[in-house]
Amino acid sequence: MVSLACLKQCEITENMNILEIGCGSGALWKESLARIPNPVSITLSDISRGMLRDTQREIGTKDSRFSFRLLTAIKFPIQMSSSTL
């Protein structure tokens, strides 16, 4: 899980694509909603359906900046680009 200090150092800017593998409960992102620009695309993923469900509950499903994926680093179906963090 990304720490708040690490998130601050990432300097998230508009139009970035962000992928977190192993998002846990999503509490970090919930705490940081006001600091995250729009538009930005954040994919939160976890191997656990339960953790992903908790994350969706924590953040909500109506925030268009976020998507949620059940995946592992071994099975990695997302294409990365130069604007991905």
Secondary structure as UniProt FT lines:
FT   HELIX           4..9
FT   TURN            14..15
FT   STRAND          17..21
FT   TURN            24..25
FT   HELIX           27..31
FT   HELIX           33..35
FT   STRAND          41..46
FT   HELIX           49..59
FT   TURN            64..65
FT   STRAND          66..70
FT   TURN            82..83
//
